[in-house]
């Protein structure tokens, strides 16, 4: 059953719905009308999770639009371009990626223009939760039966073509793929990359945001060089100059493997093989990326050693149900300790270590707190029995979402909004948190086996608006 909101949360719900309605294009939701005017892959997954509470049909359409741009090799591109948006509205634009020509060998679609890189695999998790919002509608439309083979192909791509380190984990080949674009975790591997000349591209992002909040020109030049090199080799995968195993990317893949097991069961299979794969991936994640001395997971450069930078990505595996108990306990200690300060120095978990030399409270992913990572951590804390911390984090998320006009991210100390306002996943995840009371959320966190899958799932089927 949905949480019956009081007056304050009811107003917040209406405001969040207005953001999602304003960002809706008819087939998908843009993250931001100005700064991000196309469809982004992991944004759409998070948006669908919240949108299911407004309209399960729109949430299904959101994911179907994205899956419709999937490449034949299985990859889901990180941007699906809207042809009605002018080329100069966003960079890199379709004429940079050249997906229909440069991506031909990898099976890029011919009728839709996309980027050639990927983003974190939240999609199967989103598809399962969207199905649960209105199972009758989902079954009537064949939503899961159509999505499942595409999601399975997506996971095959990541588990086979992107196992660049040989240890069973997926690697990212560009910082944009991991989603936390400007994290200090990338500084070491990026230092090997010769940046593209500044005059070879024009940054459209600086038209909509302060330069001091955005990546530097040097970093952006390296992003462009990496993307151009990948494009120029036909988007062929291999251990190029940048290849990193990231804990958050792989944790989301594991969560989505658990979701695919539930989807397979819904479609008449057992899902046993997928549950076993998720457990093997969890073991590989701990074996390769867990650092007990740091009390968190670290990224691994496949060309070298673990990367000694402490970003929020190293905390996200707290969302996984089969983590060893001592690993989960250590993560909780790190979240609430001096490096991330949850409940003491900060109300939301920052994107980077508060004590790190590269920490910047406002610059993109180098310190600000983001709503999607904190939503994942709220669910992880609740999963592992930290209900008091989860309740406080939930309250802070709702408070700051409303106070900042659904900002893209916030200063972790002051709570001031940064980046775009009216941001899609901030509004969507606000709706998801508002949907349940804390007590109901505690019963809805995900367990393995025959129990609830969760991260917001419910034991009983719930109906929804079919609008």
C-alpha positions in Angstrom: 0.0 0.0 0.0 1.2 3.5 -0.7 2.2 5.8 2.1 -0.6 8.3 2.7 1.2 11.7 2.7 0.5 14.6 5.0 0.2 18.1 3.7 3.9 18.8 3.4 4.8 15.5 1.7 1.7 15.8 -0.5 2.9 19.2 -1.7 6.4 17.7 -2.3 4.8 14.9 -4.3 2.9 17.3 -6.5 6.0 19.4 -7.1 8.0 16.3 -8.0 5.3 15.2 -10.4 5.4 18.6 -12.1 9.1 18.2 -12.7 8.6 14.8 -14.3 5.7 16.0 -16.4 7.7 19.1 -17.5 10.6 16.9 -18.5 8.5 14.3 -20.4 8.9 14.3 -24.2 6.1 11.9 -25.0 8.4 8.8 -25.1 11.0 9.5 -22.4 12.1 12.0 -19.8 15.0 14.3 -20.1 17.2 14.8 -17.0 17.0 18.6 -17.5 15.4 20.7 -20.2 18.4 22.9 -20.6 21.6 21.1 -19.6 20.7 17.6 -20.7 18.0 17.7 -23.5 18.2 14.1 -24.6 17.6 10.7 -23.0 20.3 9.4 -20.7 20.6 5.7 -19.8 20.9 5.4 -16.1 18.8 8.6 -15.6 15.9 6.9 -17.3 16.3 3.8 -15.1 16.1 5.9 -11.9 13.3 8.1 -13.4 11.3 5.0 -14.2 11.6 3.8 -10.6 9.9 7.0 -9.4 7.6 7.4 -12.4 6.0 4.1 -11.7 4.2 5.7 -8.8 2.6 8.3 -11.1 2.0 6.2 -14.2 3.2 2.6 -14.7 2.5 3.0 -18.4 4.8 6.0 -18.7 7.5 4.2 -16.7 7.3 1.2 -19.0 7.5 3.4 -22.0 10.5 5.2 -20.6 12.4 1.9 -20.5 11.1 0.6 -23.8 12.3 3.8 -25.6 15.8 3.3 -24.2 15.8 -0.4 -25.0 14.7 0.4 -28.5 18.1 2.1 -29.1 20.1 -1.0 -28.0 22.9 -2.1 -30.3 23.1 -5.6 -31.8 26.1 -6.4 -29.6 23.9 -5.9 -26.5 25.2 -2.5 -25.3 22.6 0.1 -24.2 24.0 3.5 -25.2 24.4 6.2 -22.6 22.6 8.8 -24.7 19.7 8.4 -27.1 19.5 11.6 -29.1 16.3 13.5 -29.8 16.6 14.6 -33.5 14.5 17.7 -32.9 17.2 19.2 -30.5 19.7 21.4 -32.3 23.2 20.0 -32.6 24.8 22.8 -30.7 22.5 22.3 -27.6 24.7 19.6 -26.2 28.2 18.3 -26.8 29.3 15.7 -27.7 26.4 15.7 -30.2 25.3 13.0 -32.7 27.8 14.3 -35.3 30.6 13.6 -32.9 29.6 10.0 -32.0 28.6 9.0 -35.6 26.9 5.9 -34.2 25.2 4.9 -37.5 28.5 4.8 -39.3 31.3 4.3 -36.8 29.2 1.9 -34.8 28.0 -0.2 -37.8 30.3 -3.2 -37.0 29.0 -3.3 -33.4 25.4 -3.2 -34.6 24.4 0.4 -33.8 20.8 1.0 -34.9 20.4 2.7 -38.2 17.3 4.8 -37.5 18.3 6.2 -34.1 21.4 8.2 -33.3 23.1 7.4 -30.0 26.4 7.7 -28.2 28.7 4.7 -28.3 29.5 4.3 -24.7 27.4 2.9 -21.8 26.3 3.8 -18.3 25.6 1.8 -15.1 23.2 -1.2 -15.6 20.3 -0.2 -13.4 17.8 -1.2 -16.0 16.7 -4.7 -15.0 16.2 -3.5 -11.4 14.1 -0.7 -12.8 12.1 -3.0 -15.1 11.3 -5.4 -12.2 10.1 -2.5 -9.9 8.1 -1.0 -12.7 6.4 -4.3 -13.3 5.6 -4.6 -9.6 3.8 -1.2 -9.7 1.0 -2.7 -11.9 1.6 -6.3 -12.7 -1.8 -6.6 -14.5 -0.9 -3.8 -16.9 2.6 -5.2 -17.4 1.4 -8.7 -18.2 -1.3 -7.3 -20.5 1.3 -5.4 -22.5 3.9 -8.1 -22.4 6.3 -5.6 -20.9 8.7 -8.1 -19.2 8.5 -10.7 -22.0 9.7 -8.0 -24.5 12.3 -6.5 -22.1 13.8 -9.7 -20.8 15.8 -10.7 -23.9 17.2 -7.2 -24.3 18.2 -7.0 -20.7 19.8 -10.4 -20.9 21.8 -9.4 -24.0 22.9 -6.2 -22.1 24.2 -8.3 -19.2 26.0 -10.7 -21.6 27.7 -7.8 -23.2 29.0 -6.5 -19.9 30.0 -9.9 -18.5 31.8 -11.0 -21.6 33.0 -8.1 -23.7 33.8 -5.9 -20.8 35.6 -8.4 -18.5 38.8 -6.6 -19.5 40.6 -7.4 -16.2 39.9 -11.2 -16.5 38.5 -11.4 -13.0 34.8 -11.7 -13.8 33.9 -8.0 -13.3 32.8 -5.5 -15.9 35.2 -2.6 -16.8 34.3 0.9 -17.9 36.4 2.4 -20.7 35.4 6.0 -20.1 34.6 8.1 -17.0 31.2 9.0 -18.5 30.3 5.3 -18.5 30.6 5.0 -14.7 28.3 8.0 -14.4 30.3 9.8 -11.7 32.1 11.6 -14.5 34.5 13.9 -12.7 35.4 11.8 -9.7 39.0 12.1 -8.4 39.1 8.2 -8.8 39.7 8.8 -12.5 42.6 11.3 -12.1 45.3 8.6 -12.1 44.1 6.7 -15.2 43.2 9.9 -17.0 46.7 11.3 -16.5 47.9 8.9 -19.3 45.5 10.5 -21.8 46.7 13.3 -24.1 43.8 15.8 -24.1 42.1 16.9 -27.3 43.1 20.4 -28.3 40.8 23.0 -26.7 39.8 24.5 -30.0 38.7 21.1 -31.4 35.4 21.2 -29.4 33.0 23.6 -27.8 31.6 22.8 -24.3 27.8 23.5 -24.3 27.7 22.6 -20.5 29.3 25.9 -19.6 26.3 27.7 -21.1 24.1 26.3 -18.3 26.4 26.0 -15.3 29.2 27.9 -13.5 32.7 26.9 -14.6 33.8 26.3 -11.0 31.1 23.7 -10.6 32.0 21.8 -13.8 34.9 19.6 -14.9 38.0 21.6 -15.9 38.9 22.1 -19.6 41.9 19.8 -19.1 39.7 17.0 -17.9 37.1 17.6 -20.5 39.8 17.5 -23.2 40.8 14.0 -22.0 37.2 12.9 -22.0 36.9 14.0 -25.6 40.1 12.3 -26.6 39.0 9.0 -25.0 35.6 9.1 -26.7 37.1 10.0 -30.1 39.6 7.2 -29.9 36.9 4.6 -29.0 34.8 5.9 -31.9 37.6 5.8 -34.3 38.3 2.1 -33.6 34.6 1.3 -34.4 33.6 1.1 -30.7 35.5 -2.2 -30.4 36.1 -3.3 -26.8 39.5 -4.1 -25.4 41.9 -2.9 -22.6 42.7 0.5 -24.1 44.5 3.2 -22.3 41.6 3.6 -19.8 39.9 0.5 -18.3 38.7 0.5 -14.7 36.7 -2.0 -12.6 34.4 0.2 -10.6 32.5 -1.1 -7.5 29.3 0.9 -8.0 29.0 -0.1 -11.7 29.4 -3.8 -10.7 27.2 -3.5 -7.7 24.4 -2.2 -9.9 25.1 -5.1 -12.3 24.7 -7.6 -9.4 21.5 -6.0 -8.2 20.1 -6.2 -11.8 21.2 -9.8 -12.0 19.0 -10.5 -8.9 16.2 -8.6 -10.7 16.6 -10.6 -13.8 16.3 -13.8 -11.7 12.9 -12.4 -10.5 11.9 -11.5 -14.0 12.8 -15.0 -15.3 10.7 -16.5 -12.5 7.8 -14.3 -13.5 8.1 -15.5 -17.1 8.1 -19.2 -16.0 11.8 -20.0 -15.6 13.5 -20.7 -12.3 16.0 -17.9 -12.3 18.4 -20.1 -10.4 21.4 -19.6 -12.7 21.0 -15.8 -12.5 20.9 -15.9 -8.7 24.0 -18.0 -8.7 25.7 -15.6 -11.1 24.8 -12.7 -8.8 26.3 -14.4 -5.8 29.5 -15.3 -7.8 29.8 -11.7 -8.9 29.4 -10.5 -5.3 32.3 -12.8 -4.3 34.4 -11.5 -7.2 33.6 -7.9 -6.2 34.8 -8.6 -2.6 37.9 -10.5 -3.8 39.1 -7.9 -6.3 37.9 -4.5 -5.0 37.4 -4.7 -1.2 40.1 -3.0 0.9 39.6 -3.9 4.6 42.1 -1.4 5.7 40.1 1.4 4.1 36.8 -0.1 5.1 35.4 0.3 1.6 35.7 -0.8 -2.0 38.3 0.8 -4.3 38.3 1.1 -8.1 40.9 -1.0 -9.8 42.9 0.1 -12.9 43.2 -3.0 -15.0 46.6 -1.7 -16.1 47.9 -1.5 -12.6 46.8 -1.6 -9.0 43.7 -0.4 -7.0 43.2 3.3 -7.2 43.8 4.9 -3.8 40.9 7.4 -4.0 37.9 7.1 -1.8 34.7 7.9 -3.7 31.1 7.2 -3.0 31.2 4.4 -5.6 33.1 2.4 -3.0 30.1 2.5 -0.6 27.3 1.6 -3.1 27.8 -2.2 -2.7 26.1 -1.8 0.6 22.9 -2.3 -1.4 23.8 -5.9 -2.1 22.1 -8.7 0.0 24.8 -11.3 0.2 27.7 -9.1 1.3 29.7 -10.7 4.1 28.5 -9.4 7.4 31.8 -7.9 8.3 32.1 -6.1 5.0 28.6 -4.5 5.4 29.5 -3.5 9.0 32.7 -1.8 7.9 30.9 0.1 5.1 28.4 1.4 7.6 31.3 2.6 9.8 32.9 4.3 6.8 29.7 6.0 5.8 29.2 7.5 9.2 32.9 8.1 9.9 35.0 11.2 9.3 35.6 10.6 5.6 31.9 10.8 4.6 30.4 12.2 7.8 26.8 11.0 7.5 24.8 12.1 10.6 27.6 14.3 11.9 29.3 16.6 9.4 26.8 15.9 6.6 23.1 15.1 6.1 23.8 13.5 2.7 26.7 11.3 1.8 29.2 13.3 -0.3 30.5 11.9 -3.6 34.1 12.0 -2.4 36.1 11.7 0.9 35.7 14.9 2.9 39.3 14.6 4.1 40.8 14.0 0.6 43.1 16.5 -1.1 40.9 16.6 -4.2 37.6 17.3 -2.2 35.6 20.2 -3.5 32.1 20.7 -2.1 30.7 22.1 -5.4 32.6 20.7 -8.3 30.9 17.9 -10.2 31.4 14.5 -8.5 34.4 15.8 -6.5 32.5 16.3 -3.3 28.9 17.3 -3.8 26.1 14.9 -2.6 23.9 13.4 -5.2 20.4 12.1 -4.8 20.7 8.8 -6.7 23.8 7.6 -4.8 22.1 8.6 -1.5 18.9 6.8 -2.5 21.0 3.6 -3.1 22.7 4.0 0.3 19.4 4.6 2.1 18.2 1.3 0.8 21.5 -0.4 1.6 21.5 0.9 5.2 17.9 -0.3 5.6 18.7 -3.7 4.1 21.5 -4.3 6.6 19.4 -3.3 9.6 20.6 0.4 10.1 17.0 1.7 10.3 17.8 4.8 12.3 20.5 6.0 9.9 18.3 5.1 6.9 15.4 7.1 8.4 17.6 10.1 8.9 19.0 9.9 5.4 15.5 9.5 3.9 14.3 12.6 5.8 17.4 14.6 4.6 16.8 13.5 1.0 13.2 14.7 1.1 14.0 17.9 2.9 16.8 18.9 0.5 15.0 17.8 -2.6 12.1 20.2 -1.8 14.3 23.0 -0.5 16.5 23.1 -3.6 13.8 22.7 -6.2 15.0 19.2 -7.0 18.6 20.2 -7.6 21.0 18.0 -9.6 23.3 17.8 -6.5 24.0 19.7 -3.3 26.9 21.0 -1.3 27.2 18.3 1.4 27.9 20.8 4.2 25.4 23.6 3.5 22.8 21.7 1.5 22.8 24.4 -1.2 21.6 23.3 -4.6 24.1 23.0 -7.4 23.9 22.2 -11.1 20.6 22.0 -12.8 17.3 22.5 -11.0 14.1 20.5 -11.8 16.4 17.4 -12.2 14.7 14.3 -13.3 16.1 11.6 -11.0 15.9 13.9 -8.0 12.2 14.3 -8.5 11.7 10.6 -9.4 13.5 9.3 -6.4 11.7 11.7 -4.1 8.5 10.2 -5.3 9.8 6.7 -4.5 10.8 7.7 -1.0 7.4 9.4 -0.4 5.6 6.3 -1.6 6.3 4.4 1.6 6.6 5.2 5.2 9.9 4.3 6.8 8.4 1.2 8.4 7.0 0.0 5.1 10.4 0.6 3.4 12.0 -1.5 6.1 9.8 -4.5 5.1 10.4 -3.8 1.5 14.2 -4.0 1.2 15.5 -6.8 -0.9 16.3 -10.3 0.2 17.3 -13.3 -1.9 15.6 -16.6 -2.5 11.8 -16.6 -2.3 11.6 -13.4 -0.2 11.0 -9.9 -1.4 13.4 -8.5 -4.0 12.9 -4.9 -3.1 14.9 -1.8 -3.0 11.4 -0.5 -2.6 9.5 -3.6 -3.7 6.4 -4.8 -1.9 5.3 -8.3 -0.8 1.9 -7.8 -2.3 1.0 -6.7 -5.7 -0.2 -3.1 -5.9 -2.3 -1.4 -8.5 -1.4 1.8 -10.2 -2.6 4.5 -12.5 -2.7 3.4 -16.0 -2.4 6.9 -17.4 
